[in-house]
C-alpha cells in the first residue's frame, strides 16, 4: 500500500468522519494494457508494467506492410502495433509524421519513446515536450504522464500544483491512475481541499477500472467507515480483488479475513494459500501468519521445518515473533538445521 494513503487514512480515522449515504521496469515488448506506472507519489519512479500504445483502443498491428484493417473495420495503427511488438525504431518512424501532423496519440507515443529510450536515446526534456503538446490536445495519457514528470521533476522543473492540475484533467477524462492520484490529494488535503466523499468517488471509479491501489483504498473505507458506510462483506470483496490484482498487502489482509471468517465464510485452505503467496512475495507478516496457521493445526499435517523456515526468513527481514521464537526453541537440532537450510535456499533462490 502507498505510504501517503496509509497516512491519510490514519489521520482521518483519528478524527470523526461522516460517511456519505451509501458509500513497479518496462519490458522490451510491453503487453497490451493500460499505463500502469505506479500512481503513488512515493513510488512514482518505479513502473509496474509497460503501457499500451497511448490513446489507442484498437488492437496491435499484425503485419509489416501498409495500412491494415481489423476484423471489425477500424484501421490498425502501425506505430502502435510496432511498439507493442517491441519494434521501437519502426514505431518511431511511423509516429514522427503523424505526431508532426497533430495526431495527439502519436504525440503521446513520441513522449513514451523518448521517456524510456526506446528507438531513440532517452531524453526526458523531449519526452515532456511531446507530452505537453499531446496534453494540450486533450490526450489523457499524456496529461497523466506529464503530471508524473512534474511531480518528480523529471525533464521539467518540479511543480506539484501543475502535476495535480494535470492529474485532475486526466481524471476528468477517465484516466484511472490519475483518478487514484487526485483521490489521494482529496483524501489527505495536502494538494486539494480535503473532500472525503470526492476521494471515495474517485477511488471507486479507479477500482472499477482495475487499479489495485484504489481497490485496496475502497476496502479500507468500507472497513472503517471512511467515505463509505461500514460494510465488512464489501471490504473483504475489494480486498480479494486487490489481492488477485497482485497487491501484496491486500493478499495478507484478505488471508486474515479468510482465516477469521470476517466478511466471508471462514476458509483455512484459501487463507493459507494467500498467506503463502504473499510470503513468497517477501512479506514478513504473511510469513509469520503462515507459520501460526500451521502451529494452530489449521494447515493439516505439516513438516515442522516449514513454519520454522518462514519464521527464520521473517526474522531476518526484521519482524520478530515471541511465540514463534518459543516454538523454535522446542525444535530438535536436526529440525532446526533443516529449517535453516530451507530458509537459506529460499533466500538464495528467491
VOBA-1610 file (N, C-alpha, C; in pm, whole numbers, padded with zeros to 5 digits, always signed):
BEGIN
Unk+00084-00119+00000Unk+00000+00000+00000Unk+00087+00124+00000Unk+00030+00229-00049Unk+00107+00351-00057Unk+00120+00417+00079Unk+00236+00473+00105Unk+00259+00539+00233Unk+00167+00659+00250Unk+00145+00733+00141Unk+00061+00851+00153Unk-00083+00814+00183Unk-00132+00705+00124Unk-00268+00662+00151Unk-00282+00614+00295Unk-00182+00542+00345Unk-00183+00498+00484Unk-00192+00618+00577Unk-00109+00717+00552Unk-00107+00835+00638Unk-00241+00908+00634Unk-00300+00920+00515Unk-00426+00990+00503Unk-00538+00918+00576Unk-00545+00786+00560Unk-00649+00709+00629Unk-00630+00712+00780Unk-00503+00703+00823Unk-00476+00707+00967Unk-00519+00840+01026Unk-00492+00947+00954Unk-00530+01080+01003Unk-00681+01092+01014Unk-00752+01041+00914Unk-00897+01052+00915Unk-00959+00963+01021Unk-00901+00847+01045Unk-00955+00756+01146Unk-00935+00809+01286Unk-00842+00902+01303Unk-00818+00960+01435Unk-00920+01066+01470Unk-00999+01110+01371Unk-01099+01213+01394Unk-01232+01165+01339Unk-01345+01215+01391Unk-01475+01171+01342Unk-01495+01212+01197Unk-01541+01118+01115Unk-01567+01143+00974Unk-01708+01097+00943Unk-01786+01180+00876Unk-01921+01144+00838Unk-01918+01072+00704Unk-01961+00948+00703Unk-01964+00872+00579Unk-02079+00921+00492Unk-02063+00915+00363Unk-02172+00955+00276Unk-02281+00849+00279Unk-02395+00880+00228Unk-02514+00798+00248Unk-02494+00653+00211Unk-02427+00624+00106Unk-02400+00486+00070Unk-02254+00463+00051Unk-02233+00508+00044Unk-02099+00473+00006Unk-02024+00382+00100Unk+00592+00008-00968Unk+00656-00110-01015Unk+00778-00059-01139Unk+00997-00208-01394Unk+01078-00180-01516Unk+01002-00222-01641Unk+00996-00145-01734Unk+00928-00176-01857Unk+00990-00296-01929Unk+00905-00380-01984Unk+00952-00490-02065Unk+00995-00437-02201Unk+01081-00513-02268Unk+01123-00472-02402Unk+01005-00464-02496Unk+00914-00560-02486Unk+00793-00558-02569Unk+00673-00557-02476Unk+00623-00440-02435Unk+00519-00432-02335Unk+00389-00494-02381Unk+00318-00562-02292Unk+00192-00625-02328Unk+00083-00521-02344Unk-00024-00560-02412Unk-00138-00469-02424Unk-00196-00445-02286Unk-00238-00325-02260Unk-00295-00292-02131Unk-00283-00144-02103Unk-00335-00103-01990Unk-00330+00038-01956Unk-00191+00079-01911Unk-00168+00210-01907Unk-00046+00257-01844Unk-00055+00218-01697Unk+00047+00150-01648Unk+00045+00108-01510Unk+00164+00162-01434Unk+00207+00281-01469Unk+00310+00343-01385Unk+00246+00365-01250Unk+00312+00318-01145Unk+00253+00328-01012Unk+00217+00472-00983Unk+00090+00500-00955Unk+00047+00639-00944Unk+00078+00706-00813Unk+00132+00634-00716Unk+00154+00692-00586Unk+00281+00776-00585Unk+00273+00893-00524Unk+00386+00985-00529Unk+00512+00924-00470Unk+00497+00838-00370Unk+00615+00778-00308Unk+00682+00676-00400Unk+00609+00623-00495Unk+00661+00514-00576Unk+00668+00548-00725Unk+00656+00677-00757Unk+00641+00713-00897Unk+00760+00674-00983Unk+00876+00651-00922Unk+00994+00620-01003Unk+00995+00476-01052Unk+00900+00394-01006Unk+00905+00253-01043Unk+00783+00218-01126Unk+00802+00165-01246Unk+00690+00128-01329Unk+00658-00019-01309Unk+00528-00048-01299Unk+00487-00185-01277Unk+00482-00265-01407Unk+00446-00201-01518Unk+00435-00274-01643Unk+00442-00177-01759Unk+00467-00230-01875Unk+00474-00145-01993Unk+00336-00100-02037Unk+00327+00016-02099Unk+00198+00070-02137Unk+00149+00020-02271Unk+00018+00027-02287Unk-00039+00011-02419Unk-00003+00134-02499Unk-00004+00123-02627Unk+00018+00242-02708Unk-00081+00348-02665Unk-00034+00466-02625Unk-00120+00567-02567Unk-00228+00614-02662Unk-00346+00628-02607Unk-00457+00684-02681Unk-00518+00588-02782Unk-00469+00466-02790Unk-00520+00374-02892Unk-00599+00263-02827Unk-00720+00240-02875Unk-00801+00130-02826Unk-00802+00014-02925Unk-00754+00038-03045Unk-00751-00068-03145Unk-00644-00169-03112Unk-00653-00289-03170Unk-00555-00392-03142Unk-00423-00362-03209Unk-00322-00443-03176Unk-00190-00423-03236Unk-00191-00465-03381Unk-00100-00408-03456Unk-00089-00446-03596Unk-00039-00588-03606Unk-00080-00656-03711Unk-00043-00796-03725Unk+00051-00820-03843Unk+00078-00718-03921Unk+00166-00737-04036Unk+00275-00635-04038Unk+00347-00628-04146Unk+00457-00535-04153Unk+00451-00450-04280Unk+00333-00440-04339Unk+00322-00367-04463Unk+00247-00237-04446Unk+00167-00204-04547Unk+00094-00078-04546Unk-00025-00087-04453Unk-00117+00009-04465Unk-00232+00015-04376Unk-00306-00118-04374Unk-00347-00157-04253Unk-00421-00280-04235Unk-00555-00247-04175Unk-00646-00341-04175Unk-00779-00319-04120Unk-00813-00433-04027Unk-00864-00398-03908Unk-00904-00501-03812Unk-01032-00567-03861Unk-01066-00680-03799Unk-01183-00757-03842Unk-01311-00675-03834Unk-01321-00589-03734Unk-01445-00512-03716Unk-01442-00380-03793Unk-01340-00356-03872Unk-01343-00241-03961Unk-01243-00131-03938Unk-01221-00084-03812Unk-01134+00032-03795Unk-00989-00001-03830Unk-00916+00095-03884Unk-00777+00069-03919Unk-00690+00044-03798Unk-00593-00041-03814Unk-00498-00070-03707Unk-00377+00021-03726Unk-00339+00093-03624Unk-00228+00188-03637Unk-00095+00114-03630Unk-00017+00131-03734Unk+00109+00057-03742Unk+00210+00101-03637Unk+00208+00229-03599Unk+00302+00276-03496Unk+00276+00205-03364Unk+00150+00195-03327Unk+00116+00128-03202Unk+00145-00022-03209Unk+00113-00081-03324Unk+00140-00224-03340Unk+00288-00254-03330Unk+00371-00170-03391Unk+00515-00191-03384Unk+00565-00175-03241Unk+00510-00077-03169Unk+00551-00056-03030Unk+00517-00179-02946Unk+00398-00232-02964Unk+00356-00348-02886Unk+00446-00469-02912Unk+00498-00480-03032Unk+00584-00594-03065Unk+00730-00568-03031Unk+00759-00450-02977Unk+00897-00420-02941Unk+00979-00368-03056Unk+00915-00330-03166Unk+00986-00276-03282Unk+00989-00124-03270Unk+01074-00076-03179Unk+01068+00063-03140Unk+01115+00159-03249Unk+01218+00121-03326Unk+01262+00206-03437Unk+01150+00221-03539Unk+01080+00112-03566Unk+00968+00117-03660Unk+00856+00205-03604Unk+00828+00188-03475Unk+00724+00269-03412Unk+00757+00416-03422Unk+00885+00450-03398Unk+00927+00589-03406Unk+00910+00643-03548Unk+00949+00562-03645Unk+00940+00607-03785Unk+00795+00633-03825Unk+00703+00546-03781Unk+00562+00566-03813Unk+00503+00684-03734Unk+00551+00702-03610Unk+00489+00803-03523Unk+00528+00945-03561Unk+00651+00966-03606Unk+00701+01102-03630Unk+00611+01183-03723Unk+00581+01134-03844Unk+00498+01217-03932Unk+00359+01242-03877Unk+00301+01142-03812Unk+00168+01161-03756Unk+00171+01262-03643Unk+00274+01252-03558Unk+00285+01346-03446Unk+00302+01489-03497Unk+00386+01504-03598Unk+00410+01638-03653Unk+00287+01695-03723Unk+00196+01605-03766Unk+00072+01649-03830Unk-00042+01667-03731Unk-00011+01659-03600Unk-00111+01692-03499Unk-00186+01577-03439Unk-00146+01452-03465Unk-00214+01337-03405Unk-00173+01326-03259Unk-00267+01349-03168Unk-00232+01354-03025Unk-00186+01219-02971Unk-00243+01108-03022Unk-00199+00977-02975Unk-00055+00950-03018Unk-00021+00988-03141Unk+00116+00971-03188Unk+00211+01062-03111Unk+00165+01180-03074Unk+00247+01271-02993Unk+00277+01209-02857Unk+00176+01145-02799Unk+00199+01079-02670Unk+00295+00962-02686Unk+00281+00888-02794Unk+00373+00777-02818Unk+00516+00828-02833Unk+00534+00941-02898Unk+00667+01002-02907Unk+00722+01028-02767Unk+00638+01079-02680Unk+00680+01103-02542Unk+00722+00977-02472Unk+00646+00870-02492Unk+00679+00741-02430Unk+00814+00691-02479Unk+00837+00700-02609Unk+00963+00652-02667Unk+01082+00731-02613Unk+01068+00863-02605Unk+01177+00945-02552Unk+01194+00924-02401Unk+01085+00908-02330Unk+01094+00891-02185Unk+01170+00763-02149Unk+01144+00658-02224Unk+01202+00528-02189Unk+01322+00490-02275Unk+01362+00580-02366Unk+01477+00550-02450Unk+01455+00431-02540Unk+01337+00420-02599Unk+01303+00310-02688Unk+01303+00361-02833Unk+01393+00310-02913Unk+01401+00352-03052Unk+01478+00482-03070Unk+01519+00540-02960Unk+01594+00665-02963Unk+01662+00682-02828Unk+01756+00772-02819Unk+01824+00797-02692Unk+01726+00859-02593Unk+01731+00815-02469Unk+01642+00871-02368Unk+01664+01022-02355Unk+01554+01095-02355Unk+01561+01241-02344Unk+01433+01286-02273Unk+01444+01308-02143Unk+01325+01340-02064Unk+01267+01476-02100Unk+01352+01570-02136Unk+01301+01702-02175Unk+01220+01691-02305Unk+01271+01612-02397Unk+01198+01592-02523Unk+01068+01518-02498Unk+01073+01418-02406Unk+00951+01345-02371Unk+00848+01440-02313Unk+00891+01525-02220Unk+00798+01620-02159Unk+00741+01715-02262Unk+00824+01754-02359Unk+00778+01844-02464Unk+00665+01781-02546Unk+00684+01654-02584Unk+00580+01586-02660Unk+00455+01563-02575Unk+00474+01525-02448Unk+00358+01507-02360Unk+00281+01638-02346Unk+00354+01748-02337Unk+00290+01878-02321Unk+00202+01911-02442Unk+00255+01881-02561Unk+00178+01907-02683Unk+00052+01819-02685Unk+00070+01690-02658Unk-00043+01597-02660Unk-00143+01630-02550Unk-00093+01668-02433Unk-00182+01704-02322Unk-00266+01826-02360Unk-00202+01922-02426Unk-00275+02040-02471Unk-00381+02006-02574Unk-00360+01895-02645Unk-00457+01849-02743Unk-00561+01756-02682Unk-00553+01737-02548Unk-00656+01661-02478Unk-00630+01514-02459Unk-00507+01467-02480Unk-00479+01325-02460Unk-00461+01297-02311Unk-00545+01214-02256Unk-00545+01190-02111Unk-00420+01116-02064Unk-00364+01027-02147Unk-00243+00956-02107Unk-00125+01052-02100Unk-00121+01146-02194Unk-00015+01247-02192Unk-00030+01336-02070Unk-00153+01370-02035Unk-00176+01452-01916Unk-00127+01380-01791Unk-00157+01252-01783Unk-00113+01174-01666Unk+00039+01164-01659Unk+00101+01129-01772Unk+00245+01110-01773Unk+00320+01242-01749Unk+00270+01349-01807Unk+00333+01479-01783Unk+00316+01517-01636Unk+00202+01484-01578Unk+00181+01510-01436Unk+00283+01438-01349Unk+00314+01313-01383Unk+00414+01240-01304Unk+00552+01303-01318Unk+00580+01358-01436Unk+00711+01422-01457Unk+00721+01551-01375Unk+00612+01628-01368Unk+00613+01747-01284Unk+00621+01710-01136Unk+00559+01600-01098Unk+00561+01558-00959Unk+00702+01519-00916Unk+00776+01456-01006Unk+00911+01410-00976Unk+01020+01509-01014Unk+00986+01605-01100Unk+01088+01695-01152Unk+01176+01627-01253Unk+01120+01540-01336Unk+01197+01470-01439Unk+01167+01533-01575Unk+01270+01593-01634Unk+01253+01656-01763Unk+01190+01793-01757Unk+01140+01828-01639Unk+01079+01959-01615Unk+01113+01999-01471Unk+01091+02124-01438Unk+01111+02167-01301Unk+00997+02114-01215Unk+01029+02062-01097Unk+00927+02004-01011Unk+00820+02109-00979Unk+00694+02068-00994Unk+00583+02160-00972Unk+00461+02078-00932Unk+00436+02066-00802Unk+00326+01983-00754Unk+00190+02037-00799Unk+00174+02168-00798Unk+00047+02225-00839Unk+00017+02190-00985Unk+00117+02206-01070Unk+00100+02172-01210Unk+00069+02023-01225Unk+00138+01940-01147Unk+00114+01796-01153Unk-00030+01763-01118Unk-00080+01822-01009Unk-00216+01793-00966Unk-00319+01845-01067Unk-00293+01959-01126Unk-00384+02011-01228Unk-00392+01915-01347Unk-00277+01859-01385Unk-00275+01763-01495Unk-00346+01634-01457Unk-00323+01587-01334Unk-00394+01468-01288Unk-00545+01492-01290Unk-00585+01611-01247Unk-00728+01644-01245Unk-00785+01638-01387Unk-00713+01695-01484Unk-00759+01692-01622Unk-00771+01548-01672Unk-00668+01469-01646Unk-00669+01330-01691Unk-00779+01250-01622Unk-00801+01277-01495Unk-00906+01207-01421Unk-01044+01239-01478Unk-01067+01364-01512Unk-01196+01403-01571Unk-01218+01333-01704Unk-01108+01301-01772Unk-01117+01230-01900Unk-01122+01079-01882Unk-01118+01033-01755Unk-01133+00891-01728Unk-01005+00812-01714Unk-00890+00878-01697Unk-00764+00805-01679Unk-00762+00749-01536Unk-00765+00617-01518Unk-00784+00559-01384Unk-00672+00586-01284Unk-00545+00583-01329Unk-00437+00612-01236Unk-00442+00757-01189Unk-00480+00847-01279Unk-00496+00988-01241Unk-00609+01003-01142Unk-00716+00926-01158Unk-00826+00929-01062Unk-00776+00893-00923Unk-00692+00790-00917Unk-00640+00749-00787Unk-00551+00857-00729Unk-00462+00912-00810Unk-00371+01016-00762Unk-00445+01135-00705Unk-00542+01185-00779Unk-00613+01303-00733Unk-00705+01269-00617Unk-00749+01143-00612Unk-00826+01097-00497Unk-00745+01105-00369Unk-00617+01067-00376Unk-00527+01080-00261Unk-00519+01226-00218Unk-00510+01315-00315Unk-00499+01458-00282Unk-00624+01507-00208Unk-00742+01460-00251Unk-00865+01499-00182Unk-00878+01430-00045Unk-00817+01314-00032Unk-00826+01241+00094Unk-00738+01303+00202Unk-00613+01338+00167Unk-00524+01388+00271Unk-00523+01540+00282Unk-00586+01609+00185Unk-00597+01753+00195Unk-00468+01828+00175Unk-00366+01760+00118Unk-00236+01826+00102Unk-00232+01913-00023Unk-00282+01861-00133Unk-00275+01934-00260Unk-00412+01980-00310Unk-00517+01938-00242Unk-00652+01979-00271Unk-00726+01995-00139Unk-00831+02076-00134Unk-00910+02083-00010Unk-00963+01944+00024Unk-00956+01908+00150Unk-00998+01773+00188Unk-01145+01753+00155Unk-01173+01645+00085Unk-01308+01612+00043Unk-01318+01460+00037Unk-01354+01399+00150Unk-01353+01253+00159Unk-01453+01188+00064Unk-01576+01239+00053Unk-01668+01177-00044Unk-01616+01183-00187Unk-01552+01293-00224Unk-01496+01303-00358Unk-01383+01203-00377Unk-01299+01186-00275Unk-01192+01087-00282Unk-01250+00948-00300Unk-01355+00917-00224Unk-01417+00785-00234Unk-01474+00762-00373Unk-01534+00867-00430Unk-01590+00855-00565Unk-01481+00825-00667Unk-01370+00895-00656Unk-01259+00874-00750Unk-01196+00737-00731Unk-01178+00696-00605Unk-01122+00563-00578Unk-01212+00454-00637Unk-01344+00472-00622Unk-01437+00371-00673Unk-01425+00356-00824Unk-01415+00469-00894Unk-01401+00462-01040Unk-01269+00398-01080Unk-01162+00434-01010Unk-01033+00374-01040Unk-01032+00225-01005Unk-01099+00190-00897Unk-01106+00050-00856Unk-01182-00031-00960Unk-01293+00022-01009Unk-01369-00048-01112Unk-01287-00065-01239Unk-01193+00027-01262Unk-01106+00018-01380Unk-00989-00077-01358Unk-00978-00135-01238Unk-00876-00236-01213Unk-00749-00188-01146Unk-00750-00067-01088Unk-00631-00017-01021Unk-00626-00076-00879Unk-00524-00157-00853Unk-00517-00231-00727Unk-00510-00139-00606Unk-00433-00029-00615Unk-00424+00065-00503Unk-00562+00118-00466Unk-00642+00148-00567Unk-00776+00202-00542Unk-00868+00094-00484Unk-00854-00028-00530Unk-00933-00137-00474Unk-00902-00155-00326Unk-00776-00144-00291Unk-00737-00153-00151Unk-00792-00036-00071Unk-00787+00083-00130Unk-00837+00202-00061Unk-00986+00190-00033Unk-01064+00144-00131Unk-01208+00128-00112Unk-01235+00024-00004Unk-01155-00082-00002Unk-01171-00184+00104Unk-01152-00121+00241Unk-01048-00038+00256Unk-01022+00026+00384Unk-01136+00121+00422Unk-01191+00190+00324Unk-01300+00282+00352Unk-01423+00208+00404Unk-01454+00095+00341Unk-01567+00014+00388Unk-01536-00051+00523Unk-01411-00080+00547Unk-01371-00145+00671Unk-01392-00052+00791Unk-01360+00076+00773Unk-01361+00170+00885Unk-01466+00279+00874Unk-01546+00278+00768Unk-01649+00379+00755Unk-01595+00516+00720Unk-01493+00521+00637Unk-01436+00649+00592Unk-01479+00672+00448Unk-01571+00765+00426Unk-01616+00794+00291Unk-01710+00691+00233Unk-01726+00582+00300Unk-01819+00475+00265Unk-01875+00418+00395Unk-01998+00367+00393Unk-02051+00306+00516Unk-01975+00179+00552Unk-01966+00147+00679Unk-01901+00023+00720Unk-01976-00095+00660Unk-01904-00177+00589Unk-01962-00296+00525Unk-01849-00397+00509Unk-01844-00493+00603Unk-01732-00586+00605Unk-01732-00681+00486Unk-01848-00714+00435Unk-01852-00801+00317Unk-01793-00730+00196Unk-01829-00603+00178Unk-01772-00527+00066Unk-01623-00505+00087Unk-01583-00481+00212Unk-01440-00463+00240Unk-01362-00587+00200Unk-01414-00703+00238Unk-01345-00828+00205Unk-01345-00853+00055Unk-01457-00822-00011Unk-01465-00841-00155Unk-01360-00756-00228Unk-01347-00629-00187Unk-01249-00541-00252Unk-01107-00583-00219Unk-01085-00632-00098Unk-00952-00683-00065Unk-00918-00802-00156Unk-01017-00888-00179Unk-00995-01002-00267Unk-00961-00959-00408Unk-01028-00855-00456Unk-00998-00807-00591Unk-00855-00753-00599Unk-00818-00673-00497Unk-00682-00619-00496Unk-00579-00730-00482Unk-00611-00832-00401Unk-00521-00946-00384Unk-00499-01018-00517Unk-00608-01045-00587Unk-00596-01113-00717Unk-00526-01026-00819Unk-00525-00895-00794Unk-00457-00800-00881Unk-00309-00787-00847Unk-00261-00870-00753Unk-00119-00873-00721Unk-00074-00779-00612Unk-00168-00719-00538Unk-00134-00623-00433Unk-00103-00700-00305Unk+00023-00705-00266Unk+00067-00797-00161Unk+00004-00764-00025Unk-00004-00636+00013Unk-00066-00602+00141Unk-00211-00649+00145Unk-00280-00638+00032Unk-00418-00685+00025Unk-00423-00837+00038Unk-00325-00906-00016Unk-00321-01051-00004Unk-00313-01093+00142Unk-00231-01022+00220Unk-00217-01053+00362Unk-00348-01029+00436Unk-00408-00911+00413Unk-00532-00879+00485Unk-00648-00967+00440Unk-00651-01002+00314Unk-00754-01091+00264Unk-00739-01229+00328Unk-00617-01277+00339Unk-00592-01406+00403Unk-00637-01404+00549Unk-00608-01294+00619Unk-00650-01282+00760Unk-00802-01290+00771Unk-00871-01225+00679Unk-01017-01226+00683Unk-01072-01364+00649Unk-01008-01432+00558Unk-01049-01570+00529Unk-01026-01660+00649Unk-00915-01639+00717Unk-00885-01721+00835Unk-00981-01693+00950Unk-01027-01567+00962Unk-01116-01529+01071Unk-01264-01536+01034Unk-01291-01555+00906Unk-01430-01556+00862Unk-01497-01420+00876Unk-01425-01314+00846Unk-01480-01179+00858Unk-01516-01125+00720Unk-01646-01103+00701Unk-01694-01055+00573Unk-01698-01163+00467Unk-01672-01286+00508Unk-01669-01400+00416Unk-01668-01527+00501Unk-01717-01640+00450Unk-01707-01765+00527Unk-01561-01800+00554Unk-01537-01858+00670Unk-01400-01899+00703Unk-01353-02006+00606Unk-01229-01992+00561Unk-01173-02086+00463Unk-01024-02096+00488Unk-00985-02195+00569Unk-00844-02210+00606Unk-00756-02242+00485Unk-00806-02324+00395Unk-00726-02362+00279Unk-00693-02239+00195Unk-00795-02157+00169Unk-00772-02036+00090Unk-00684-01938+00165Unk-00704-01927+00298Unk-00623-01835+00377Unk-00476-01873+00369Unk-00448-02001+00385Unk-00308-02048+00379Unk-00249-02022+00241Unk-00329-02043+00137Unk-00280-02020+00002Unk-00243-01874-00019Unk-00325-01781+00034Unk-00296-01639+00018Unk-00179-01596+00106Unk-00171-01650+00228Unk-00055-01620+00313Unk+00073-01665+00243Unk+00069-01784+00184Unk+00190-01836+00120Unk+00226-01752-00003Unk+00124-01710-00077Unk+00152-01627-00195Unk+00219-01496-00154Unk+00167-01433-00049Unk+00227-01308-00002Unk+00364-01332+00059Unk+00379-01446+00128Unk+00508-01480+00187Unk+00613-01497+00078Unk+00577-01565-00028Unk+00671-01587-00137Unk+00703-01457-00211Unk+00618-01357-00193Unk+00646-01225-00249Unk+00737-01145-00158Unk+00770-01202-00040Unk+00864-01137+00050Unk+00803-01062+00165Unk+00674-01085+00195Unk+00608-01013+00304Unk+00629-01087+00436Unk+00700-01028+00533Unk+00730-01099+00658Unk+00608-01122+00745Unk+00508-01033+00741Unk+00385-01054+00818Unk+00317-01182+00770Unk+00309-01199+00639Unk+00249-01320+00584Unk+00328-01444+00624Unk+00460-01432+00629Unk+00544-01546+00668Unk+00510-01593+00809Unk+00503-01500+00903Unk+00472-01538+01040Unk+00328-01586+01055Unk+00236-01523+00983Unk+00096-01567+00989Unk+00083-01710+00936Unk+00155-01738+00830Unk+00153-01873+00773Unk+00207-01973+00874Unk+00315-01936+00940Unk+00371-02025+01042Unk+00271-02050+01154Unk+00200-01946+01197Unk+00099-01961+01303Unk-00015-02051+01258Unk-00057-02040+01132Unk-00165-02126+01082Unk-00125-02273+01096Unk+00000-02303+01062Unk+00046-02441+01077Unk+00051-02483+01223Unk+00099-02394+01309Unk+00111-02428+01451Unk-00026-02449+01516Unk-00127-02380+01465Unk-00263-02396+01518Unk-00332-02520+01461Unk-00263-02592+01377Unk-00321-02712+01318Unk-00421-02682+01209Unk-00416-02563+01154Unk-00514-02525+01053Unk-00459-02545+00911Unk-00340-02598+00905Unk-00284-02628+00773Unk-00274-02776+00747Unk-00340-02856+00830Unk-00332-03000+00815Unk-00198-03051+00864Unk-00158-03166+00816Unk-00030-03224+00855Unk+00082-03141+00794Unk+00182-03113+00873Unk+00290-03029+00822Unk+00424-03075+00876Unk+00526-03040+00803Unk+00664-03062+00844Unk+00701-02945+00934Unk+00740-02966+01060Unk+00772-02855+01150Unk+00883-02764+01098Unk+00963-02814+01006Unk+01068-02729+00950Unk+01009-02619+00861Unk+00885-02641+00811Unk+00825-02544+00719Unk+00787-02414+00791Unk+00707-02419+00901Unk+00680-02294+00972Unk+00808-02233+01031Unk+00900-02318+01074Unk+01027-02266+01128Unk+01103-02190+01020Unk+01100-02241+00899Unk+01167-02173+00786Unk+01110-02033+00767Unk+00978-02024+00761Unk+00916-01892+00737Unk+00946-01796+00851Unk+00948-01848+00973Unk+00981-01762+01087Unk+01124-01710+01077Unk+01215-01796+01038Unk+01355-01753+01024Unk+01369-01644+00919Unk+01300-01662+00806Unk+01309-01563+00699Unk+01250-01430+00744Unk+01133-01437+00812Unk+01069-01315+00861Unk+01158-01244+00961Unk+01223-01321+01048Unk+01311-01261+01148Unk+01431-01196+01081Unk+01482-01259+00977Unk+01594-01199+00904Unk+01551-01068+00837Unk+01422-01060+00800Unk+01369-00938+00738Unk+01331-00832+00841Unk+01352-00864+00970Unk+01332-00764+01074Unk+01203-00776+01152Unk+01125-00883+01132Unk+00998-00898+01205Unk+01011-01015+01303Unk+01011-00983+01431Unk+01023-01087+01534Unk+00884-01131+01580Unk+00879-01246+01646Unk+00754-01301+01699Unk+00791-01389+01817Unk+00753-01345+01936Unk+00793-01417+02057Unk+00739-01558+02062Unk+00615-01578+02018Unk+00557-01712+02022Unk+00632-01806+01928Unk+00667-01755+01811Unk+00741-01839+01718Unk+00886-01860+01765Unk+00940-01761+01837Unk+01072-01782+01898Unk+01067-01897+01996Unk+00959-01903+02074Unk+00943-02012+02169Unk+00928-02146+02100Unk+00852-02148+01991Unk+00835-02270+01911Unk+00971-02317+01859Unk+01052-02222+01813Unk+01185-02255+01760Unk+01269-02326+01866Unk+01263-02278+01988Unk+01345-02336+02094Unk+01305-02478+02127Unk+01182-02517+02095Unk+01136-02654+02126Unk+01176-02755+02019Unk+01225-02708+01908Unk+01253-02799+01797Unk+01385-02872+01819Unk+01389-02999+01780Unk+01517-03071+01784Unk+01618-03007+01691Unk+01745-03027+01720Unk+01850-02962+01642Unk+01843-03001+01494Unk+01808-03128+01467Unk+01805-03169+01326Unk+01695-03095+01248Unk+01582-03064+01317Unk+01475-02989+01252Unk+01518-02843+01233Unk+01584-02788+01335Unk+01635-02650+01322Unk+01734-02640+01206Unk+01822-02738+01195Unk+01921-02734+01087Unk+01853-02742+00950Unk+01748-02826+00942Unk+01677-02838+00815Unk+01604-02708+00782Unk+01546-02645+00884Unk+01477-02518+00863Unk+01575-02410+00817Unk+01694-02411+00876Unk+01796-02314+00835Unk+01836-02334+00689Unk+01850-02460+00650Unk+01885-02489+00511Unk+01773-02443+00417Unk+01649-02472+00456Unk+01536-02431+00372Unk+01529-02279+00359Unk+01552-02210+00471Unk+01548-02063+00469Unk+01660-02007+00381Unk+01778-02065+00396Unk+01892-02017+00316Unk+01869-02042+00168Unk+01815-02159+00136Unk+01788-02191-00003Unk+01679-02100-00061Unk+01578-02068+00021Unk+01470-01981-00027Unk+01524-01841-00055Unk+01607-01791+00035Unk+01660-01656+00017Unk+01751-01651-00104Unk+01834-01755-00121Unk+01927-01756-00234Unk+01852-01779-00365Unk+01745-01859-00359Unk+01672-01893-00481Unk+01564-01795-00516Unk+01534-01704-00425Unk+01426-01609-00447Unk+01458-01519-00565
//
